[in-house]
Amino acid sequence: MIPKKLVLKICTFSMVALLQTGAALGGCCGCNCSDNQKSALPQCDKQENVAEVSSNQWGVQAFIVDSGSTAVGIVNYSECHSAGVSISGFLKKSDKNSHVFAASMFAGPRTKIRENIYFAYGFDMGTRFGKQDGNSIKSSFFIAPYVSIEYQPLRQVVLSVWTNIYTYQNELIANKRTTTHKFGACGIGMSYLF
């Protein structure tokens, strides 16, 4: 399992790097340059290298979250939205065995902020199942709003960094109901689109 502090540092570095990459690229897709100004700017002549998203693209995503667990899922991207479903899990053998899996989904609007860079936000929700410290998870539910920066360097590749600002989780484990409030969870991921 990867330490939480390391994943938080990677998430923070990735968000800054994606924003810096967008600022350095400039881009003319959404700029108000006149045709004369565009031909004078070298980055405006490179429109053939622009990775545009079609109206609807499906793909697979692999990601890691700050708890150290990894996940795989199916995603759908368009110019105006991103959505997906995923499954993750971890196994831990100690005095009491743990094998916890989570099924989740996310969805929300997506807005282009720079050439190949998108800002997305929405809701992430799901459930956990399996055994935690030898006790069965009888019911579980979590929901969290998220904000995300998505960088698409190529038509088939999307790199994502996100943070769940607040997570509400309610679980019943070993006949004990627990409610958890978590602030600032984050993750990084890569999607390959078809």
C-alpha angles and dihedrals in degrees: 000000000000116000115256094232091056093051091047090052091048091049093050093046091047094052091050092045092050092049092046091049090053092048091050093048094053097182132193103229093105101017124114096229118146118235090258092052092047094055089050092055114075095210090058092061091059098073092128089070093056114118104220122186115230119229091275129007128177125202149148124267133200120192146162127218131205093263086067096246120131127217144189128206151151118263138189123205133184134159090270108033147024126202139162151154126230145176126212137170150165136210122209124180116200135118086313118032121235125194109163124174128186129203114196145163135202135194139168148125122297127206129191109236098171137357106303093354124106135186113214134180136173143107133313117199138165151122138262126220139175130058127320117194090342094308124111118242101231098182134358138173134172134178130182138170113231140196120202143185113211122193119194108191092166133025091251100039130073122178114200136192119182144167129208101218094200131002124200114198129179121185141171110212123166091350091303120116114215129186117199129192114196127182127202107010113166144181146184127218148170126217129197112206126207 
